[in-house]
Amino acid sequence: RLLALMPGRGRTAEARQRSAPKIFRDVDDLQDTDALEGYVASSACVLIFLTRGYFLSPACLREARAAVQANKPLIIVHEADTTKGGGPL
């Protein structure tokens, strides 16, 4: 009975793919940096992967500013591992 209650159960793979959330990754999908604010505006929420250099990047600052100005929900993920660009808060 529990399996029958699971979302997507009984739907075709194509139907599940159509209803799946679309994920935009600037490092993969942003072709024109002038369009950054537009991508943020069309997003349901913004995930910020906070590394040691995040707030030193002009593009990252634009992304954060656009998200706040558009009142988008923010998900902040902090990278603490210094070997991967992280640092203390």
Beta strands, then each sheet from edge to edge (+ up, - down):
strand 1: 46-50
strand 2: 74-78
sheet 1: 1+ 2+
end
